[in-house]
């Protein structure tokens, strides 16, 4: 277990969020404790929202098939405000920068839901990418060299537990650029455990994640968080996104890591790539 001040030593944090709720879901415990510990002023935090064009609303199957401009305007505007309000709650207004990339999310691209899950998400990997997915992949690669070339910088990415296709596109594009840049890479990569996916993952899901990590020099970093505060903030600020399975996933993983570390507090885990 690490103190929150030692989790990410780099001064600048670039948090790459696939969708409007992913930064608080995956890294919300860290951001909350950092702020509440009075350490927020020691970091230069930038949230980069990647798949900003959305038509998704939870519990609205018919609406999620609507790709009209009116629907996209409604869902995108709603989700953007939800995200900003949540980040203000976690970090404090004015304590972070917020950037938007204009990629089209998977629901507008009409990706099918993965069957047998407790909540809706489209599954995918490089083997299943279509032409539209590859185009987005190439767009992200154009941004990635700028992120990776920055010194004293931590880049936060999803690990892609359960392989949500948009998460995979983002992760793999950044990793491809990192491999090509070699010693020109100055930033340090951290992978976060995607929620609520991680807390609902099965043995096969973990096997795929470990397969991805096996050839990387990985340091697993655990740190104490207030998992109930994290759930409450997310529940408050994302009414159009959350389902009961979100709460279950977050609390399940916090409990698993609490038991693993033999501590009383909730725990979050990130993976530092050396």
Backbone as numpy.savetxt, mean C-alpha at the origin, in Angstrom:
# Nx Ny Nz CAx CAy CAz Cx Cy Cz
11.77 -6.42 17.80 10.93 -5.23 17.80 11.82 -3.98 17.80
11.48 -3.04 16.95 12.25 -1.80 16.87 11.43 -0.63 17.37
12.13 0.34 17.95 11.50 1.61 18.28 11.09 2.30 17.00
10.01 3.08 17.05 9.49 3.70 15.84 10.53 4.63 15.21
11.40 5.22 16.01 12.42 6.13 15.48 13.48 5.39 14.68
13.60 4.07 14.87 14.63 3.29 14.20 14.10 2.48 13.01
12.79 2.52 12.78 12.20 1.67 11.74 12.66 2.10 10.35
12.56 3.38 10.05 13.00 3.93 8.76 13.95 5.08 9.05
15.26 4.86 8.97 16.21 5.91 9.32 16.31 7.03 8.28
15.93 6.76 7.05 16.05 7.77 5.99 15.16 8.98 6.31
15.64 10.15 5.91 14.92 11.39 6.19 13.67 11.53 5.31
13.77 11.16 4.05 12.66 11.33 3.12 11.95 10.00 2.90
10.63 10.03 2.93 9.81 8.84 2.70 8.90 9.10 1.51
9.03 8.27 0.48 8.12 8.30 -0.67 7.24 7.05 -0.57
5.99 7.25 -0.23 5.08 6.13 -0.04 4.24 5.97 -1.30
4.46 4.88 -2.01 3.76 4.62 -3.27 2.48 3.83 -2.97
1.36 4.49 -3.11 0.07 3.91 -2.75 -0.70 3.53 -4.02
-0.96 2.25 -4.24 -1.70 1.87 -5.45 -3.05 2.57 -5.55
-3.83 2.54 -4.45 -5.17 3.10 -4.44 -5.34 4.06 -3.27
-6.48 4.70 -3.22 -6.67 5.78 -2.27 -6.65 5.36 -0.80
-6.83 4.09 -0.50 -6.83 3.67 0.91 -5.59 2.87 1.29
-4.69 2.62 0.37 -3.60 1.68 0.63 -2.52 2.21 1.56
-2.27 3.50 1.57 -1.24 4.03 2.47 -1.62 3.79 3.94
-2.83 4.18 4.37 -3.21 3.89 5.76 -3.42 2.41 6.05
-3.92 1.65 5.08 -4.13 0.22 5.32 -2.82 -0.51 5.55
-1.82 -0.22 4.74 -0.56 -0.95 4.80 0.41 -0.34 5.80
0.51 0.97 5.85 1.51 1.63 6.69 0.89 2.53 7.75
-0.41 2.43 7.97 -1.10 3.34 8.88 -0.61 3.27 10.31
-0.25 2.08 10.78 0.27 1.95 12.14 1.56 2.73 12.31
2.47 2.59 11.36 3.73 3.33 11.41 3.49 4.83 11.37
2.69 5.29 10.43 2.44 6.72 10.29 1.80 7.30 11.54
0.88 6.56 12.14 0.18 7.02 13.34 1.14 7.15 14.52
1.94 6.12 14.75 2.87 6.16 15.89 3.95 7.21 15.67
4.42 7.34 14.43 5.42 8.37 14.11 4.88 9.75 14.48
3.65 10.00 14.12 3.04 11.30 14.41 2.81 11.49 15.91
2.25 10.47 16.55 1.93 10.59 17.97 3.18 10.63 18.85
4.30 10.16 18.32 5.56 10.20 19.07 6.28 11.55 18.91
5.70 12.45 18.12 6.31 13.75 17.91 7.47 13.72 16.94
7.57 12.64 16.14 8.69 12.49 15.22 8.34 12.87 13.79
7.12 13.31 13.56 6.68 13.59 12.21 7.52 14.70 11.57
7.99 15.63 12.37 8.77 16.74 11.83 10.18 16.32 11.42
10.58 15.11 11.79 11.91 14.63 11.41 11.90 13.99 10.03
10.71 13.86 9.42 10.59 13.19 8.13 9.97 14.12 7.09
10.41 13.92 5.86 9.82 14.60 4.70 9.00 13.54 3.96
7.69 13.55 4.14 6.84 12.46 3.66 6.06 12.90 2.42
6.12 12.06 1.39 5.34 12.28 0.18 4.52 11.04 -0.12
3.22 11.18 -0.19 2.33 10.10 -0.59 2.09 10.23 -2.09
2.38 9.18 -2.84 2.16 9.20 -4.29 1.04 8.21 -4.61
-0.08 8.76 -5.05 -1.25 7.96 -5.41 -1.14 7.56 -6.89
-1.09 6.27 -7.17 -0.78 5.80 -8.52 -2.04 5.64 -9.38
-2.95 4.76 -8.97 -4.15 4.46 -9.76 -5.27 5.41 -9.32
-5.20 6.63 -9.80 -6.06 7.70 -9.26 -7.44 7.75 -9.89
-7.59 7.17 -11.07 -8.90 7.23 -11.75 -9.71 6.00 -11.37
-10.78 6.23 -10.61 -11.50 5.12 -10.00 -13.00 5.23 -10.26
-13.65 4.07 -10.34 -15.12 4.04 -10.34 -15.64 3.12 -9.24
-14.73 2.71 -8.32 -15.09 1.69 -7.34 -15.74 2.26 -6.09
-16.82 1.61 -5.68 -17.47 1.87 -4.41 -17.87 0.51 -3.82
-17.54 0.29 -2.57 -17.85 -0.99 -1.94 -19.35 -1.22 -1.90
-19.73 -2.47 -2.03 -21.13 -2.90 -1.93 -22.01 -2.29 -3.04
-21.44 -2.09 -4.20 -22.19 -1.49 -5.32 -21.82 -2.22 -6.61
-22.28 -3.45 -6.75 -21.90 -4.27 -7.89 -22.30 -3.63 -9.22
-23.51 -3.10 -9.29 -23.97 -2.48 -10.53 -23.15 -1.25 -10.87
-22.92 -0.41 -9.89 -22.14 0.81 -10.13 -20.71 0.53 -10.54
-20.15 -0.55 -10.05 -18.76 -0.87 -10.38 -18.60 -1.40 -11.80
-19.71 -1.64 -12.45 -19.66 -1.97 -13.89 -19.85 -0.73 -14.76
-20.09 0.40 -14.13 -20.33 1.66 -14.83 -19.00 2.38 -15.02
-18.56 2.51 -16.24 -17.28 3.18 -16.53 -17.50 4.55 -17.18
-18.68 5.12 -16.99 -18.97 6.42 -17.57 -18.17 7.52 -16.88
-18.02 8.65 -17.55 -17.31 9.78 -16.97 -17.98 10.24 -15.68
-19.31 10.25 -15.66 -20.03 10.68 -14.46 -19.68 9.80 -13.26
-19.66 8.48 -13.48 -19.34 7.56 -12.38 -17.90 7.74 -11.92
-16.98 7.89 -12.85 -15.57 8.06 -12.50 -15.36 9.36 -11.74
-16.03 10.42 -12.16 -15.92 11.70 -11.45 -16.42 11.55 -10.01
-17.54 10.88 -9.85 -18.13 10.71 -8.52 -17.22 9.88 -7.61
-16.80 8.70 -8.09 -16.00 7.79 -7.26 -14.62 8.36 -6.98
-13.99 8.95 -8.01 -12.65 9.50 -7.82 -12.66 10.66 -6.83
-13.60 11.57 -6.99 -13.68 12.70 -6.07 -13.95 12.27 -4.64
-14.85 11.31 -4.48 -15.18 10.81 -3.15 -13.97 10.15 -2.51
-13.29 9.29 -3.26 -12.16 8.55 -2.71 -10.98 9.47 -2.40
-10.76 10.46 -3.23 -9.67 11.41 -2.98 -9.89 12.14 -1.65
-11.10 12.62 -1.42 -11.38 13.33 -0.17 -11.27 12.41 1.03
-11.72 11.17 0.89 -11.59 10.22 1.97 -10.11 10.02 2.33
-9.28 9.90 1.32 -7.86 9.66 1.54 -7.19 10.85 2.22
-7.45 12.03 1.73 -6.85 13.22 2.31 -7.28 13.41 3.76
-8.55 13.17 4.04 -9.03 13.32 5.42 -8.38 12.30 6.35
-8.20 11.08 5.87 -7.56 10.06 6.69 -6.09 10.40 6.95
-5.38 10.82 5.92 -3.97 11.17 6.08 -3.80 12.39 6.98
-4.73 13.35 6.89 -4.70 14.49 7.81 -4.85 14.01 9.25
-5.74 13.04 9.47 -5.96 12.49 10.81 -4.70 11.79 11.32
-4.06 11.01 10.46 -2.89 10.26 10.86 -1.64 11.13 11.02
-1.42 12.05 10.09 -0.16 12.78 10.02 -0.26 14.25 10.41
-1.46 14.79 10.32 -1.64 16.22 10.54 -1.57 16.98 9.24
-2.55 17.84 9.00 -2.60 18.60 7.76 -1.33 19.45 7.62
-0.72 19.39 6.45 0.50 20.15 6.19 1.78 19.43 6.51
1.69 18.21 7.05 2.89 17.45 7.42 3.30 16.43 6.36
2.69 16.51 5.18 3.05 15.60 4.10 2.71 16.25 2.77
3.34 15.77 1.70 2.97 16.17 0.35 2.15 15.05 -0.27
1.36 15.40 -1.25 0.46 14.43 -1.88 0.53 14.62 -3.38
0.94 13.57 -4.08 1.04 13.61 -5.53 0.11 12.58 -6.15
-0.38 12.88 -7.34 -1.30 11.98 -8.03 -0.75 11.64 -9.41
-0.64 10.35 -9.68 -0.41 9.86 -11.03 -1.76 9.43 -11.60
-1.92 9.53 -12.90 -3.27 9.42 -13.46 -3.56 8.05 -14.09
-3.04 6.98 -13.49 -3.31 5.65 -14.04 -4.75 5.21 -13.73
-5.28 4.36 -14.60 -6.67 3.89 -14.47 -6.68 2.59 -13.67
-7.48 2.55 -12.61 -7.46 1.37 -11.75 -8.16 0.18 -12.40
-7.97 -0.96 -11.78 -8.40 -2.24 -12.34 -9.91 -2.36 -12.55
-10.71 -1.71 -11.73 -12.17 -1.85 -11.86 -12.66 -1.17 -13.12
-12.11 -0.01 -13.43 -12.44 0.65 -14.70 -11.97 -0.21 -15.87
-10.85 -0.88 -15.69 -10.34 -1.76 -16.74 -11.13 -3.07 -16.82
-12.13 -3.17 -15.95 -13.07 -4.30 -15.95 -12.38 -5.64 -15.71
-11.41 -5.63 -14.79 -10.80 -6.88 -14.36 -11.79 -7.66 -13.50
-11.81 -8.96 -13.66 -12.77 -9.78 -12.91 -12.27 -10.01 -11.49
-13.23 -10.19 -10.56 -12.89 -10.42 -9.16 -12.30 -11.80 -8.98
-11.38 -11.92 -8.04 -10.85 -13.24 -7.69 -11.91 -14.00 -6.89
-12.29 -15.19 -7.31 -13.36 -15.92 -6.62 -12.89 -16.47 -5.28
-13.87 -16.67 -4.38 -13.60 -17.33 -3.12 -12.98 -16.47 -2.04
-12.97 -15.14 -2.23 -12.39 -14.25 -1.23 -13.48 -13.56 -0.42
-13.10 -13.02 0.74 -14.06 -12.35 1.61 -14.39 -10.95 1.13
-13.60 -10.42 0.21 -13.86 -9.08 -0.31 -13.43 -9.04 -1.76
-13.83 -7.98 -2.46 -13.63 -7.90 -3.90 -12.25 -7.37 -4.25
-11.53 -8.11 -5.09 -10.31 -7.56 -5.69 -9.92 -8.45 -6.86
-9.33 -7.85 -7.91 -8.87 -8.62 -9.07 -7.44 -9.10 -8.87
-7.25 -10.37 -9.04 -5.95 -11.02 -8.87 -5.20 -11.01 -10.19
-3.88 -10.93 -10.15 -3.11 -11.00 -11.38 -1.62 -11.03 -11.12
-0.87 -11.40 -12.15 0.58 -11.44 -12.10 1.10 -11.12 -13.50
2.41 -11.06 -13.63 3.00 -10.74 -14.93 2.51 -11.70 -16.02
2.25 -12.94 -15.63 1.78 -13.94 -16.59 0.38 -13.64 -17.11
-0.39 -12.84 -16.38 -1.77 -12.56 -16.78 -1.95 -11.14 -17.30
-0.89 -10.31 -17.32 -1.02 -8.93 -17.79 -1.51 -8.91 -19.24
-2.45 -7.99 -19.51 -2.85 -7.75 -20.89 -2.15 -6.48 -21.39
-2.49 -6.05 -22.60 -1.81 -4.90 -23.19 -1.98 -3.64 -22.34
-3.16 -3.45 -21.78 -3.40 -2.28 -20.93 -2.58 -2.30 -19.66
-2.42 -3.49 -19.07 -1.60 -3.62 -17.87 -0.14 -3.31 -18.18
0.35 -3.81 -19.30 1.75 -3.56 -19.67 1.99 -2.08 -19.96
1.00 -1.41 -20.52 1.14 0.03 -20.78 1.30 0.80 -19.46
0.50 0.45 -18.46 0.61 1.09 -17.16 1.97 0.76 -16.52
2.38 -0.47 -16.64 3.68 -0.92 -16.14 4.81 -0.05 -16.71
4.77 0.21 -18.01 5.79 1.04 -18.64 5.70 2.49 -18.18
4.49 2.99 -17.96 4.34 4.35 -17.45 4.99 4.49 -16.07
4.74 3.51 -15.19 5.30 3.57 -13.84 6.82 3.49 -13.89
7.35 2.70 -14.82 8.81 2.62 -14.95 9.42 3.99 -15.25
8.70 4.83 -15.99 9.21 6.16 -16.31 9.34 7.03 -15.05
8.42 6.85 -14.10 8.50 7.61 -12.85 9.58 7.04 -11.92
9.77 5.71 -11.98 10.52 5.02 -10.94 11.98 5.44 -10.85
12.61 5.74 -11.98 14.02 6.12 -11.93 14.22 7.39 -11.11
13.28 8.31 -11.19 13.37 9.53 -10.38 13.25 9.24 -8.90
12.37 8.33 -8.52 12.24 7.95 -7.12 13.51 7.27 -6.62
14.01 6.32 -7.40 15.11 5.48 -6.96 16.45 6.21 -6.91
16.58 7.31 -7.62 17.86 8.02 -7.68 18.07 8.99 -6.52
17.10 9.10 -5.62 17.18 10.08 -4.54 17.91 9.51 -3.32
18.86 10.26 -2.81 19.61 9.83 -1.64 18.83 10.10 -0.36
19.21 9.39 0.71 18.57 9.54 2.02 17.05 9.43 1.91
16.61 8.45 1.10 15.20 8.30 0.78 14.75 6.85 0.95
13.61 6.68 1.58 12.97 5.38 1.70 11.77 5.34 0.76
11.69 4.31 -0.06 10.55 4.12 -0.94 9.72 2.96 -0.39
8.47 3.25 -0.07 7.58 2.25 0.51 6.64 1.71 -0.55
6.62 0.37 -0.66 5.87 -0.34 -1.69 5.03 -1.45 -1.07
3.98 -1.91 -1.76 3.26 -3.10 -1.29 4.04 -4.37 -1.62
4.00 -5.33 -0.69 4.63 -6.63 -0.92 3.81 -7.48 -1.89
2.53 -7.20 -1.98 1.61 -7.88 -2.90 1.14 -9.24 -2.38
0.86 -9.31 -1.09 0.20 -10.49 -0.55 -1.15 -10.65 -1.24
-1.45 -11.82 -1.71 -2.65 -12.19 -2.48 -2.65 -11.64 -3.92
-1.66 -10.85 -4.27 -1.45 -10.42 -5.65 -2.64 -9.68 -6.27
-3.03 -8.59 -5.64 -3.93 -7.64 -6.30 -3.20 -7.12 -7.54
-3.82 -7.15 -8.69 -3.11 -6.89 -9.94 -2.50 -5.49 -9.99
-3.18 -4.48 -9.47 -2.61 -3.14 -9.50 -1.39 -3.04 -8.59
-1.43 -3.72 -7.45 -0.27 -3.74 -6.56 0.92 -4.39 -7.26
0.65 -5.49 -7.97 1.72 -6.22 -8.65 2.34 -5.37 -9.76
1.52 -4.69 -10.54 2.04 -3.82 -11.60 2.99 -2.79 -11.02
2.58 -2.15 -9.93 3.42 -1.13 -9.29 4.72 -1.73 -8.77
4.61 -2.79 -7.99 5.81 -3.41 -7.40 6.80 -3.87 -8.47
6.31 -4.57 -9.47 7.20 -5.16 -10.47 7.84 -4.10 -11.36
7.11 -3.02 -11.64 7.69 -1.95 -12.45 8.85 -1.28 -11.72
8.66 -0.99 -10.44 9.73 -0.36 -9.66 10.92 -1.30 -9.53
10.65 -2.58 -9.31 11.74 -3.55 -9.16 12.53 -3.72 -10.47
11.84 -3.66 -11.60 12.53 -3.78 -12.89 13.48 -2.63 -13.11
13.05 -1.42 -12.76 13.91 -0.24 -12.91 15.08 -0.32 -11.94
14.81 -0.76 -10.72 15.89 -0.91 -9.73 16.97 -1.86 -10.25
16.55 -2.95 -10.84 17.52 -3.92 -11.36 18.34 -3.33 -12.50
17.71 -2.55 -13.36 18.42 -1.95 -14.49 19.37 -0.83 -14.06
18.98 -0.10 -13.02 19.81 1.03 -12.57 21.06 0.58 -11.82
21.00 -0.56 -11.19 22.13 -1.14 -10.45 22.70 -0.14 -9.45
23.98 0.24 -9.59 24.61 1.07 -8.57 24.19 2.53 -8.63
23.33 2.88 -9.58 22.79 4.23 -9.63 21.61 4.41 -8.66
21.15 3.31 -8.10 20.06 3.38 -7.12 20.60 3.95 -5.82
19.98 5.01 -5.34 20.40 5.65 -4.09 19.37 5.43 -2.97
18.11 5.25 -3.33 17.05 5.08 -2.34 17.03 3.65 -1.81
16.39 3.46 -0.66 16.23 2.15 -0.04 14.77 1.74 -0.14
14.54 0.49 -0.56 13.17 -0.01 -0.71 12.71 -0.71 0.55
11.43 -0.46 0.88 10.74 -1.15 1.97 9.43 -1.70 1.42
9.13 -2.94 1.73 7.84 -3.51 1.37 6.96 -3.58 2.61
5.71 -3.13 2.45 4.73 -3.25 3.52 3.78 -4.40 3.26
3.20 -4.92 4.32 2.25 -6.02 4.21 0.87 -5.47 3.87
0.46 -5.68 2.62 -0.82 -5.15 2.14 -1.96 -5.61 3.06
-2.76 -4.66 3.48 -3.95 -4.99 4.25 -5.19 -4.60 3.46
-6.30 -5.33 3.66 -6.51 -6.40 4.63 -6.02 -7.77 4.16
-5.36 -7.82 3.00 -4.98 -9.09 2.39 -4.12 -9.96 3.31
-3.13 -9.33 3.96 -2.17 -10.10 4.74 -2.83 -10.85 5.88
-3.75 -10.20 6.56 -4.41 -10.84 7.69 -5.39 -11.92 7.30
-5.65 -12.07 6.00 -6.57 -13.09 5.50 -5.84 -14.07 4.59
-4.51 -14.00 4.56 -3.72 -14.81 3.63 -3.63 -16.27 4.09
-3.57 -17.17 3.11 -3.41 -18.58 3.42 -1.97 -19.02 3.11
-1.69 -20.29 3.29 -0.34 -20.80 3.11 0.18 -20.57 1.70
-0.68 -20.71 0.71 -0.25 -20.51 -0.67 0.09 -19.05 -0.95
-0.69 -18.13 -0.36 -0.40 -16.70 -0.51 1.00 -16.38 0.04
1.31 -16.92 1.21 2.61 -16.66 1.83 3.74 -17.31 1.04
3.47 -18.46 0.46 4.48 -19.14 -0.34 4.89 -18.26 -1.53
3.92 -17.62 -2.18 4.22 -16.75 -3.31 5.02 -15.52 -2.87
4.65 -14.96 -1.72 5.37 -13.80 -1.21 6.81 -14.16 -0.87
7.00 -15.30 -0.23 8.36 -15.73 0.12 9.17 -16.04 -1.12
8.52 -16.54 -2.16 9.21 -16.81 -3.42 9.73 -15.50 -4.02
8.93 -14.45 -3.93 9.37 -13.15 -4.44 10.56 -12.63 -3.64
10.57 -12.84 -2.33 11.59 -12.28 -1.46 12.88 -13.09 -1.42
12.85 -14.32 -1.90 13.93 -15.26 -1.60 15.29 -14.81 -2.13
15.32 -14.11 -3.25 16.61 -13.71 -3.84 17.00 -12.29 -3.43
16.26 -11.69 -2.53 16.55 -10.34 -2.06 17.15 -10.41 -0.65
18.03 -9.49 -0.35 18.58 -9.40 1.01 17.59 -8.64 1.87
16.75 -9.38 2.60 15.62 -8.79 3.29 15.84 -8.77 4.80
15.54 -7.63 5.39 15.47 -7.51 6.84 14.02 -7.29 7.24
13.48 -8.19 8.03 12.11 -8.05 8.52 12.12 -7.16 9.76
11.32 -6.11 9.74 11.31 -5.13 10.82 9.92 -5.09 11.44
9.84 -5.44 12.72 8.58 -5.40 13.47 8.62 -4.22 14.43
7.49 -3.56 14.62 7.43 -2.41 15.50 6.02 -2.31 16.09
5.90 -1.75 17.30 4.60 -1.70 17.98 3.69 -0.63 17.40
2.41 -0.96 17.27 1.40 -0.02 16.79 0.12 -0.18 17.61
-0.75 0.78 17.47 -2.09 0.69 18.06 -3.03 0.22 16.96
-3.26 -1.10 16.89 -4.05 -1.64 15.80 -5.50 -1.21 15.87
-6.03 -0.98 17.05 -7.42 -0.54 17.18 -7.60 0.89 16.71
-6.63 1.73 17.00 -6.64 3.10 16.48 -6.57 3.08 14.96
-5.72 2.22 14.40 -5.61 2.11 12.95 -6.95 1.72 12.33
-7.58 0.71 12.90 -8.89 0.29 12.39 -9.91 1.41 12.50
-9.95 2.08 13.64 -10.94 3.13 13.86 -10.78 4.28 12.86
-9.53 4.68 12.60 -9.28 5.78 11.66 -9.71 5.38 10.26
-9.37 4.17 9.84 -9.75 3.71 8.51 -11.26 3.59 8.39
-11.91 3.07 9.43 -13.37 2.92 9.40 -14.06 4.28 9.33
-13.48 5.25 10.00 -14.07 6.59 10.02 -13.97 7.28 8.66
-12.84 7.13 8.00 -12.56 7.98 6.85 -12.82 7.34 5.49
-13.04 6.02 5.44 -13.28 5.37 4.15 -14.63 4.65 4.13
-15.73 5.36 4.34 -17.03 4.68 4.38 -17.43 4.04 3.06
-16.90 4.53 1.93 -17.27 3.95 0.64 -16.34 2.81 0.23
-15.38 2.44 1.07 -14.39 1.44 0.68 -14.36 0.22 1.59
-14.55 0.41 2.89 -14.28 -0.67 3.83 -15.45 -1.65 3.94
-15.10 -2.89 4.22 -16.04 -3.94 4.53 -15.56 -4.60 5.82
-16.40 -5.42 6.42 -16.04 -6.02 7.71 -14.76 -6.85 7.61
-14.50 -7.43 6.45 -13.29 -8.22 6.27 -12.02 -7.37 6.44
-12.12 -6.06 6.20 -10.96 -5.19 6.39 -10.56 -5.18 7.87
-11.55 -5.00 8.73 -11.28 -5.01 10.16 -10.66 -6.35 10.57
-11.24 -7.42 10.06 -10.78 -8.76 10.40 -9.32 -8.96 9.97
-9.00 -8.54 8.75 -7.65 -8.71 8.26 -6.62 -7.95 9.07
-6.90 -6.68 9.37 -5.96 -5.86 10.14 -5.72 -6.44 11.52
-6.78 -6.80 12.21 -6.66 -7.30 13.57 -6.04 -8.70 13.60
-6.35 -9.52 12.61 -5.74 -10.86 12.55 -4.22 -10.76 12.48
-3.73 -9.93 11.57 -2.28 -9.84 11.39 -1.61 -9.21 12.61
-2.24 -8.19 13.19 -1.68 -7.59 14.40 -1.55 -8.62 15.51
-2.54 -9.50 15.63 -2.51 -10.55 16.65 -1.43 -11.58 16.35
-1.31 -12.00 15.08 -0.28 -12.96 14.70 1.11 -12.45 15.07
1.39 -11.19 14.74 2.70 -10.62 15.01 2.89 -10.33 16.50
1.82 -10.01 17.19 1.89 -9.83 18.64 2.32 -11.13 19.31
1.72 -12.23 18.90 2.06 -13.53 19.47 3.48 -13.94 19.07
3.86 -13.66 17.84 5.21 -14.00 17.36 6.29 -13.29 18.19
6.02 -12.03 18.52 7.00 -11.22 19.26 6.83 -11.29 20.78
5.79 -11.98 21.24 5.52 -12.12 22.68 5.40 -10.75 23.36
4.57 -9.90 22.77 4.35 -8.56 23.32 2.85 -8.34 23.49
2.52 -7.27 24.21 1.12 -6.96 24.48 0.52 -6.00 23.46
1.37 -5.24 22.79 0.87 -4.26 21.82 0.61 -4.92 20.48
-0.12 -4.23 19.63 -0.23 -4.66 18.24 1.10 -4.46 17.54
1.27 -5.12 16.41 2.55 -5.06 15.69 2.28 -4.95 14.19
3.10 -4.15 13.52 3.15 -4.10 12.05 4.53 -4.57 11.62
4.62 -5.05 10.38 5.90 -5.53 9.85 6.16 -4.92 8.49
7.39 -4.47 8.26 7.83 -4.07 6.93 9.12 -4.81 6.62
9.52 -4.79 5.36 10.67 -5.55 4.87 11.63 -4.58 4.19
12.82 -4.44 4.76 13.84 -3.55 4.19 14.73 -4.35 3.26
14.95 -3.84 2.04 15.79 -4.51 1.07 17.16 -3.86 1.10
18.19 -4.64 1.38 19.56 -4.13 1.45 20.28 -4.31 0.11
